[in-house]
C-alpha cells in the first residue's frame, strides 16, 4: 500500500511539474511575441551569454543523472523541480537561442520566468534536505 501511495504522489508531482513547464513555455512564447520582457542568452542573471546553451545542457544532464543516481527521498528532494525548471529553460534555449524572461518585480533588479522559480525552489529544497534533515540509517 505504501509503495502505491508513493507512486501516486510521484505521478502527481510529475503532472504538476509538467503543467508548470508547459505553462511557462506558453507564457514565454506569448510574451516574446508581444515584445514584453527580455531575452536571456546567458546562464543565471545573463552571465556567460555565449555559453548559455552549452552550460545549460551540461548542467541539465548532471541533474538528471543525479536524480537517478540518488534514489533516496533525501537525495532527490529538490531535484525534481530543478530538472523540470531546467527543462522549461532548456527548450527555449534550443528553439530561440535564449530564455524569455517575462516576470519583473520592482523590488528585484532582474527579469525571470516560472522555470526560474521552479529552479530556485529546487535549490532551496535540495539544500534544506541535505543540510537540515538528518540522514536515516538503514
N, C-alpha and C positions, 0 to 999 in steps of 0.2 A: 504494500500500500504506500509506503514512504517513497519508494522509487517512482511510482506512478505520479505522485504529487510533485516530486522534483522535476520530472519530465514535463508535466503540465505547466509548472512555474517557468521552466526554461523556455517552453514554446510561447508562453505569454510575453516573456521578456524579449524574445526574438521578434515577435509580432509588433510590439510597441516600438522597438528599435527600428525595424524596417519601415513602419509608418512614419517615424520621425525623419528617417533618411529620405524617403520619397517626398514628404512634405518639404524638407529643406531643398531638395533638388528642384521641385516645382517653384518654390519661392525664389531660389537663385535665378532660375530661368525667367520668371516673371519680372523681377526687379531689374535684371540685366537687360531685358528687352525694353524697359522703360528708362534706362539710364539712372536708376535710383540705387545708390550705393557705390561701391568701388571694387575693382578687381584686385586680388591679392595673388601675385605670381610667386611670392616667396613662401617661406615657411611661417612660423608664428610671427605675427606683427610685421610681416613683409620682409623679414630678414632673408638674405641669400636669394634674391629674385631670380637669378639664372639657374639655381639648383633646386628650386622649389619642388618640381615634379619628381626629380630623381630622389631627393631626400624623402619625399612623401611615400614613394613606392617602397623604398628600403625600410623605412620605419613601419609602414603598414605590414609588410611581410614579417618583420620581427615580432610585432604584437600578435599577429595571427599564430605564428609559431609558439609564442609564449602561452597563448590561450590553450592550445592543445598540449603543450608540454606540462603545464601545471594544472593537474586535474582536480586539485583540492579547491573547495569553495573559497578558502582564504587566499589562495594564489590567484584565483580567477576574478575575485571581486574587483570590479572596476575595469577589467579588460574588455568586457562586452561593450560598454558604452564607448571605450576607446576605439575598438575595432569598427563599430558602426559609425561613429563620428568620423573616423578616418576614411571610411568608405564614402561618406557623404561629401567629403572634401577631395577625395582622390578622383572620383568620377568626373567632376567639372575640370579638374586639372588636365585630365586626359582628353576631354572634349574641347575645352576652351583655352587651355594653356594657363589657367588660374582659377581660383575660387572667387565667387562673387559674394562679397560681404554686404549685407543689406540692413543689418540692425545697428543702431547707434544710440547710445545713451549719453546725454550731456555730461554725466559725471565720470565717463570713461573717455580717454583720448584716442579711441580706436573703433573701427567697424568690426563686426563679427556676424556669424550666422548660427543656425541651430546646431549644425555639426560641431562648431567650435564649443558650444555649450555642452554637448554630449562628451566631447574630449575632456573638457575641464572637469565635469562631474566624474568621469572615469579616472582621471588622475587623482582627484581628491579621494575617491573611494579606495583606489589601489593603495595610496599612501596610508590612509587610515587603517585599512585591513592588514597592512604589513608592518605597521608600527604600533598601533594601539590594541589590536585584537591579539591575545596570546595564541600561540600555535597549540593545536591539540596533539597530544601524544597518542599514537596508535598502539 
